[in-house]
């Protein structure tokens, strides 16, 4: 536990554990080859088998309408003692889970951050977050959702997760839908997203917390048990906005937002705007930077600043699972 920090659960499940920045310092030794990442070009037109859509900057400006969404994912589990994550194909980085999917010309992505506090009860925190995202993906692939109501998609997935085999656990969640040149979002907890246009932030989700380090979360407690933090999907913060070609959308768990400032994110996204890197390369770079700073004891992280505002001392970065999905509206 970081010196001077004591986060209390107040009789409920404490949702985040804070570890010493020296507990696992891999930031200086990790190279790009250590990243587990996934890329899917969600093209609205047919592509040749085995040939992903071209990545990079937006198409020429003669057609301002959204024709394609290029999505890439990258991340790290907090505990990498056994090397980089090998479960990327299952959509999991540590206790985080994610999905990228589409139905016809509607594109849907999501992240969920499993609550690590369940581990002390002998429960795998990733089981619930993984199930939640799988149920979301299943509904999207079957077209069983309203693209304008990602909160309803999340609610359906939560209810399906409660069916056998029922996992025990809880998770924050954020689901985004790009549909007919609009972005629909539902964010529950402290994961979230940022929309960048022409190098400037035009929208950013708001964090939902009950108290410091206790975000809103969906919960499936053990049968017959009460007293755990449990919120409803309809309590998610919902937004709707227009999107256009060239917009960048970063969706991530708090392992990113607690370690990277807005300016650090914008600085890395410049490489994409300037056509110096493609979507996957920028996605990887953001994950690497967040990972490095998470274990930097001298980093004045967003989490450290929030802790001070609440009377806690938590210097340096915040070691955590890191998951991010980067979207290019093309």
C-alpha positions in Angstrom: 0.0 0.0 0.0 1.4 3.4 -0.9 2.7 5.2 2.2 0.1 7.4 3.9 -2.9 5.8 1.9 -5.6 3.8 3.5 -8.7 3.3 1.4 -11.7 2.1 3.4 -14.6 0.0 2.1 -17.1 1.2 4.8 -18.4 -2.3 5.1 -18.7 -2.8 1.3 -16.4 -4.2 -1.2 -13.4 -1.8 -1.7 -13.2 -1.5 -5.5 -9.5 -0.7 -6.0 -6.3 -1.8 -4.3 -3.5 0.7 -4.3 0.0 -0.8 -4.5 3.5 0.5 -4.0 5.0 1.9 -7.2 8.1 -0.3 -6.5 6.0 -3.5 -6.3 6.3 -4.4 -10.0 8.4 -2.1 -12.1 8.5 -3.3 -15.7 8.0 0.1 -17.4 11.7 0.5 -18.2 12.1 -3.0 -19.7 9.0 -3.4 -21.8 9.3 -2.9 -25.6 6.6 -2.9 -28.3 7.0 -6.6 -28.8 5.6 -7.2 -25.3 2.2 -5.6 -26.1 -0.8 -7.9 -26.5 -3.0 -6.0 -29.0 -5.9 -6.6 -31.3 -6.9 -4.8 -34.5 -10.1 -5.0 -36.4 -11.0 -2.8 -39.4 -14.8 -2.5 -39.2 -15.3 -1.6 -42.8 -18.8 -0.9 -44.0 -17.9 -2.2 -47.5 -16.7 -5.6 -48.5 -13.0 -6.3 -48.1 -11.0 -9.0 -49.7 -10.5 -12.1 -47.4 -7.5 -11.7 -45.2 -6.8 -8.1 -46.2 -7.6 -5.6 -43.4 -8.8 -2.1 -44.3 -6.1 0.4 -44.8 -5.2 2.3 -41.7 -4.0 5.8 -41.3 -5.5 9.2 -41.8 -9.0 9.9 -43.0 -10.0 9.6 -46.6 -9.9 12.6 -48.9 -12.3 15.3 -47.8 -14.5 15.1 -50.9 -16.8 12.7 -49.0 -17.4 14.0 -45.4 -19.7 11.1 -44.5 -18.7 8.3 -42.2 -17.9 5.2 -44.4 -15.7 3.2 -42.0 -14.5 2.8 -38.5 -11.0 1.5 -37.8 -10.6 0.1 -34.3 -7.5 -1.2 -32.5 -7.0 -2.5 -29.0 -4.0 -2.7 -26.8 -3.4 -3.4 -23.1 -1.4 -4.9 -20.3 -2.4 -6.9 -17.2 -1.1 -5.3 -14.0 0.7 -8.5 -13.1 3.2 -9.5 -15.8 5.5 -11.6 -13.8 5.0 -14.4 -16.3 5.5 -12.2 -19.3 3.0 -10.3 -21.5 -0.7 -11.3 -21.6 -1.4 -14.3 -23.7 -5.2 -14.1 -23.5 -5.8 -11.2 -25.9 -7.9 -13.4 -28.2 -10.4 -13.8 -25.3 -10.7 -10.0 -24.9 -9.0 -9.9 -21.5 -6.1 -7.9 -20.0 -5.8 -8.9 -16.3 -9.2 -8.1 -14.7 -10.2 -5.9 -17.7 -12.2 -7.1 -20.6 -13.2 -5.6 -24.0 -14.9 -6.2 -27.3 -15.0 -4.8 -30.8 -18.0 -5.7 -32.9 -20.4 -4.6 -35.6 -23.8 -5.3 -37.0 -24.3 -4.1 -40.6 -23.1 -0.5 -40.6 -23.3 0.0 -36.9 -20.0 -0.3 -34.9 -19.9 -1.1 -31.2 -17.0 -1.3 -28.7 -16.8 -1.7 -25.0 -14.5 -2.0 -22.0 -15.2 -3.4 -18.5 -12.9 -3.2 -15.5 -13.4 -6.1 -13.1 -13.2 -5.1 -9.4 -10.0 -6.5 -8.0 -11.3 -6.6 -4.4 -13.1 -9.8 -5.1 -9.8 -11.6 -5.2 -9.6 -11.7 -1.4 -12.7 -13.8 -1.4 -11.1 -16.3 -3.7 -13.0 -15.0 -6.8 -11.5 -14.3 -10.2 -12.4 -10.6 -10.8 -12.0 -11.1 -14.6 -14.8 -13.7 -14.8 -17.6 -11.1 -14.4 -16.1 -8.4 -16.7 -15.3 -11.0 -19.4 -18.9 -12.4 -19.3 -20.4 -9.0 -19.4 -18.5 -8.0 -22.5 -19.1 -11.4 -24.2 -22.8 -11.0 -23.7 -22.7 -7.5 -25.2 -20.8 -8.8 -28.2 -23.2 -11.7 -28.6 -26.2 -9.3 -28.8 -24.4 -7.0 -31.2 -23.6 -9.8 -33.6 -27.2 -11.0 -33.5 -28.6 -7.5 -34.1 -30.5 -7.7 -30.8 -30.0 -4.1 -29.6 -31.1 -0.5 -30.1 -28.0 1.3 -31.4 -29.3 4.5 -29.8 -29.4 2.9 -26.3 -26.1 1.4 -25.4 -27.3 1.5 -21.7 -30.0 -1.0 -22.7 -27.4 -3.2 -24.4 -25.4 -3.1 -21.1 -28.5 -4.0 -19.1 -29.4 -6.9 -21.4 -25.8 -8.2 -21.1 -25.9 -7.8 -17.3 -29.2 -9.8 -17.0 -27.8 -12.5 -19.3 -24.6 -12.7 -17.2 -26.8 -13.5 -14.2 -27.9 -16.7 -15.9 -26.0 -20.0 -15.3 -23.1 -20.3 -15.3 -23.4 -17.2 -13.1 -20.1 -15.5 -12.3 -19.7 -13.6 -9.0 -18.1 -10.2 -9.2 -18.6 -6.6 -10.3 -17.3 -4.3 -12.9 -17.4 -0.8 -14.3 -18.4 -0.6 -18.0 -18.4 1.8 -20.9 -20.0 1.0 -24.3 -19.9 3.1 -27.4 -22.0 2.8 -30.6 -21.2 4.6 -33.9 -24.4 4.6 -35.9 -25.5 6.9 -38.8 -22.8 9.4 -38.1 -23.6 9.7 -34.4 -21.8 8.4 -31.3 -24.0 7.0 -28.5 -22.4 6.2 -25.2 -23.2 4.7 -21.9 -20.5 5.0 -19.1 -20.9 3.5 -15.7 -18.0 4.1 -13.3 -14.5 5.3 -13.9 -13.7 3.8 -17.3 -14.6 6.3 -20.0 -13.8 7.8 -23.4 -12.5 10.9 -25.1 -13.4 12.3 -28.5 -10.7 14.3 -30.3 -11.2 16.4 -33.5 -8.4 18.3 -35.2 -6.1 17.9 -32.2 -8.6 19.2 -29.7 -10.9 17.4 -27.1 -14.5 18.0 -28.1 -16.0 15.6 -25.6 -14.9 13.5 -22.6 -17.0 11.2 -20.3 -17.5 12.0 -16.7 -16.4 9.7 -13.9 -19.1 8.3 -11.7 -18.0 7.5 -8.1 -19.8 6.9 -4.8 -16.7 8.2 -3.0 -13.0 8.4 -3.7 -11.8 5.2 -5.5 -15.3 3.7 -5.3 -16.8 3.9 -8.8 -20.3 2.9 -9.9 -20.4 -0.7 -10.9 -22.6 -3.6 -11.9 -22.5 -6.4 -9.3 -23.5 -10.1 -9.0 -22.8 -10.9 -5.4 -22.8 -14.4 -4.0 -26.4 -15.8 -3.6 -28.0 -14.5 -0.4 -25.3 -11.9 0.3 -26.0 -8.1 0.5 -24.0 -5.0 1.4 -21.9 -4.8 -1.8 -21.8 -1.8 -4.1 -24.3 -2.5 -6.9 -25.6 0.0 -9.4 -28.0 -0.3 -12.3 -27.2 -0.1 -16.0 -29.7 2.7 -16.5 -27.7 4.8 -14.1 -24.9 5.0 -16.7 -24.1 8.5 -17.9 -25.5 8.6 -21.5 -24.5 11.0 -24.3 -25.2 11.5 -28.0 -23.1 13.5 -30.4 -22.3 13.9 -34.1 -19.1 12.4 -35.4 -17.3 13.0 -38.7 -14.4 11.7 -40.7 -11.1 12.2 -39.0 -12.5 12.0 -35.4 -10.5 9.9 -32.9 -12.2 8.2 -30.0 -10.2 6.7 -27.2 -12.1 4.3 -24.9 -10.2 3.0 -21.9 -10.3 1.6 -18.4 -9.0 3.7 -15.5 -5.5 2.2 -15.8 -5.1 4.7 -18.7 -7.0 7.7 -17.3 -5.3 7.4 -13.9 -1.9 7.6 -15.4 -2.1 9.7 -18.6 -3.1 13.4 -18.6 -5.2 14.8 -21.4 -2.2 16.6 -22.9 -0.2 13.4 -22.9 -3.0 11.6 -24.8 -3.2 14.5 -27.3 0.6 14.5 -27.8 0.5 10.8 -28.8 -2.5 11.2 -31.1 -0.6 13.8 -33.1 1.3 11.0 -34.8 -2.0 9.8 -36.3 -3.1 13.2 -37.4 0.2 13.8 -39.1 0.1 10.4 -40.8 3.4 9.3 -39.1 1.8 6.3 -37.5 -1.3 4.1 -38.0 -4.1 3.4 -35.6 -2.5 0.2 -34.1 0.9 1.9 -33.6 -0.6 4.8 -31.8 -2.8 2.5 -29.7 0.3 0.5 -28.7 2.3 3.7 -27.9 -0.5 4.9 -25.6 -0.6 1.6 -23.8 3.2 1.5 -23.4 3.2 5.1 -22.0 0.5 4.4 -19.5 2.2 1.2 -18.4 5.6 3.0 -18.0 4.1 5.9 -16.0 2.0 3.6 -13.8 5.2 2.3 -12.2 7.0 5.7 -12.2 7.2 6.8 -8.5 8.0 10.4 -9.5 5.1 10.8 -12.0 2.5 13.3 -10.9 -0.3 11.2 -12.2 -4.0 12.2 -12.5 -4.7 9.6 -9.7 -2.1 11.2 -7.4 -3.7 14.6 -7.9 -7.2 13.2 -7.2 -5.9 11.5 -4.1 -4.5 14.8 -2.8 -7.8 16.5 -3.4 -9.5 13.9 -1.1 -6.8 14.1 1.6 -4.8 11.0 0.6 -1.1 10.7 -0.2 -0.6 8.5 -3.3 2.5 9.7 -5.1 3.6 8.4 -8.5 1.6 6.4 -11.0 -1.1 3.9 -10.2 -0.3 0.3 -11.2 -3.4 -1.2 -12.7 -4.6 -3.3 -15.6 -4.5 -1.2 -18.8 -7.0 -1.6 -21.6 -7.7 0.9 -24.4 -9.6 0.8 -27.7 -8.7 3.5 -30.3 -11.2 4.3 -33.0 -10.6 6.3 -36.2 -13.8 7.5 -37.9 -12.9 7.2 -41.6 
